[in-house]
């Protein structure tokens, strides 16, 4: 079942994130408080997939009024290749359309072969015409990759 993410899903979503090898987590942004802030600013557009009473997939989805962005797109290893990722993306894209958002972007690590293959397979275009830059405002928001 694909449905809107709620704050009550956090513990299961966090456990899913922690189970995905190579997944990058931020200490502040991905905390319960960080996700609560994100969901409050972007209501009704983040998504989870539930199977057998467990959350097996998730997408944090947000927008700035102009462009949408997908974050932390993942499906549990056990549940991959069953259309769950595609169904979650469709849910998020439909929610963004209702918000009158016309374009959506995402970031996939270059080493994320599974993720990059997924995005190519479902018709997303890899941009070659820009550089992506970051500037860290909160140095306490530490990034850690799951092993």
N, C-alpha and C positions, 0 to 999 in steps of 0.2 A: 504494500500500500504506500503510495506517495502522498505526502501531506505537508502542510506548513510546519516549519520548525517552531517549537515553543521553548521558553526558557527551561521548563521542566524536563526537556530532553537533554539538557546539558551534560549530565553525568554519562549517559550512554554515548552521546556524540564525542565527548572528550575521550572516552575509552576507545571508540572507533579510531579517532585520530592517532591515539597512542599505539594502536595495533598495526598501523600502516608503516612498513619499512621505508625510510627515507623521507617521511613526512616532516615538514618544518613547522615547529610550534613557537609562538612568541609568548613570553612569560606574562606580559600584561594584556595584550590584545586577545589572547586565547584563554584567559582566566574566565571564571564565571561572570565576574563584573564586566570584563571587556566584551564578552558575548552578549550580556544583558544590554549594554550600551548600544551595541551594533543592532540588535533586534529591535530595540526601541526606536532607533533612528530609521530603520528600514523594515517597518512592520509588514507582515503578510507575504514576503517574497523569498525568504530562505526556506529550505526544503529538507525533509528527511525521507528516507525509505525505510519501511518497517516490514520485517518478515519474521514469522514465528514469535511475535512479541518483542523482538529486539530491533534496535536501529542498526541497519546494515549499510546505510549510505547517507551522505549529508552534503549540502552546499550552503555556504553563507553567501547570500546575494544582496547586493546593495546598489544604490545609485545616488548621484549627486544632483538629479534633476535634468541631467543632460545625457549622461552615459551610465550604463549599468556595468557592474563588475561581479564576476564570480570568484569566490575565494574558497579554499579548502574543499575542493570537489573530491570526494572519495567514496569508494565502495569497498566493503570488506572483501578480502581475497576470496573467501568462500562463496560469495554471491556475485562475483564478476562474470561478465559475458552472458548475462541474462536479460539485458536491456534496462537494467535499473538506472545506470548512469544516464542513459539517453532520456529515460522517462523523467528523471529529476531535472535535467537540463530543460526539457520541454516545459515542465511546471514553472521553473524559474523564469524562462523567456516569456511565457504567457502572463505571468505576474508583472513582469517589466512592461510588457505591451499595455496592460491595463493602466500602468503609471505613465503612459505616453513616452516611454523611453525608446529611442530609435536605433541605438547601437550598443553593443555589449562587448566588453573585453575581459581578458583573463591573463594570468601569468602562469606559465608552466616551466619548471626548472628544465634546463636543457638535458640534464641527466635522467629526467623522468620519462623513460622510453614508453612505458605503458600509458601514461597520461597523454603524451604527445601523439602516440598512435591513435588513441581514442579521439582526440580533438580533430585530427586529420580525417578519420573515418566518418565522423558525423558532420563534416563540411565546414569546419572553421578554417580560417586562413591565417597562416603564420605571416606576421609582418616582417618585412625586410627593410622597410623605409624609415625606421626610427630607432632611437636608442632609448632605453628605459633607465631612468635615474632615480635614486633614493637619497633622502637626507634624513638622518636620524635626529628626531627631536627629543626622544626619551631613551637614554642609554640604558635604563633599567629594563627595557622591553627586550630581553635577551632572546635570540633565536637559538633553538636547539633542534637537531635532526634526530628522529628516531632511528635506532640501529636495527 
